[in-house]
Amino acid sequence: MRTGSEPATARSALRMRFWLSVWGLVWTVFGTTAFALAGRPGWAAACGVLWLVVTVDLIMITRHIRQGPHYQPGRDIPPYRPPEDHSPGPPPKRRPPFRHRHP
């Protein structure tokens, strides 16, 4: 059930992100090496940039995992309570979708 507070109280599957980042790290190292040996410096540089991004992401994920249950709750940590909204009025009106007009 959606409560509307998901962006503020969302939890990330850090262990899954960790293993996906490890997988990405393996492929970017392989790609950088393979393209460098094949004489494709542009593709090697692109894989090198991705390698850097994946490495930074892996460092951040590892940092969050080590920070404990605040960032990586276990099964014994209950979900966050949704914020209580005490606004007395009706919910705000949604704008109609934008429609492009042809001349």
C-alpha positions as CSV (number, residue, x, y, z in Angstrom):
1,M,0.0,0.0,0.0
2,R,1.4,3.4,-0.9
3,T,1.4,6.1,1.7
4,G,2.9,8.9,-0.3
5,S,6.0,9.0,1.9
6,E,8.0,6.5,-0.1
7,P,10.8,8.8,-1.3
8,A,11.5,9.9,2.2
9,T,11.3,6.5,3.9
10,A,12.4,4.2,1.0
11,R,14.9,1.5,1.8
12,S,17.5,0.2,-0.6
13,A,18.5,-3.4,-1.2
14,L,22.1,-2.6,-0.5
15,R,23.4,-6.2,-0.7
16,M,21.8,-6.6,-4.1
17,R,23.3,-3.3,-5.2
18,F,26.7,-4.4,-3.9
19,W,26.7,-7.6,-6.0
20,L,25.4,-5.8,-9.1
21,S,28.2,-3.3,-8.7
22,V,30.8,-6.1,-8.3
23,W,29.4,-7.6,-11.5
24,G,29.6,-4.2,-13.2
25,L,33.2,-3.8,-11.9
26,V,34.2,-7.1,-13.4
27,W,32.7,-6.2,-16.8
28,T,34.2,-2.7,-16.9
29,V,37.6,-3.9,-16.0
30,F,37.3,-6.6,-18.7
31,G,36.0,-4.1,-21.3
32,T,38.7,-1.5,-20.6
33,T,41.4,-4.2,-20.9
34,A,39.9,-5.8,-24.0
35,F,39.3,-2.5,-25.9
36,A,42.8,-1.3,-24.9
37,L,44.4,-4.5,-26.3
38,A,42.2,-4.3,-29.4
39,G,43.4,-0.8,-30.2
40,R,40.1,1.0,-29.5
41,P,41.1,3.9,-27.3
42,G,37.7,5.6,-27.4
43,W,35.8,2.5,-26.2
44,A,38.6,1.8,-23.6
45,A,38.2,5.3,-22.3
46,A,34.4,4.9,-22.1
47,C,34.8,1.7,-20.2
48,G,37.4,3.4,-18.0
49,V,34.9,6.1,-17.1
50,L,32.2,3.5,-16.3
51,W,34.9,1.7,-14.2
52,L,35.4,4.9,-12.2
53,V,31.6,5.4,-11.7
54,V,31.1,1.8,-10.6
55,T,34.0,2.0,-8.2
56,V,32.6,5.1,-6.5
57,D,29.2,3.5,-6.3
58,L,30.7,0.4,-4.7
59,I,32.5,2.5,-2.1
60,M,29.3,4.3,-1.3
61,I,27.3,1.1,-1.0
62,T,30.0,-0.5,1.2
63,R,30.0,2.7,3.4
64,H,26.2,2.5,3.8
65,I,26.3,-1.2,4.6
66,R,28.9,-0.5,7.3
67,Q,26.8,2.2,8.9
68,G,24.4,-0.3,10.2
69,P,20.7,-0.7,10.5
70,H,19.8,2.9,9.7
71,Y,20.9,2.3,6.1
72,Q,20.6,-1.5,5.9
73,P,17.8,-2.7,8.2
74,G,17.6,-6.3,9.0
75,R,14.4,-8.4,9.4
76,D,14.2,-7.3,13.1
77,I,13.9,-3.6,12.2
78,P,10.2,-2.6,11.5
79,P,9.4,-0.4,8.6
80,Y,9.3,3.4,9.1
81,R,5.9,4.8,10.1
82,P,4.4,7.0,7.4
83,P,4.3,10.7,8.3
84,E,1.1,11.8,9.8
85,D,-0.6,14.4,7.8
86,H,-3.0,16.7,9.6
87,S,-4.1,18.9,6.8
88,P,-7.9,19.4,7.0
89,G,-8.6,20.2,3.4
90,P,-9.1,17.9,0.3
91,P,-6.0,16.6,-1.5
92,P,-4.5,19.0,-4.1
93,K,-5.9,18.9,-7.6
94,R,-3.8,17.3,-10.3
95,R,-3.0,19.3,-13.4
96,P,-4.3,17.8,-16.7
97,P,-1.6,16.3,-18.9
98,F,0.1,18.6,-21.4
99,R,-1.4,18.3,-24.9
100,H,0.6,19.7,-27.8
101,R,-1.5,21.8,-30.2
102,H,-0.8,21.8,-33.9
103,P,-1.4,25.1,-35.7
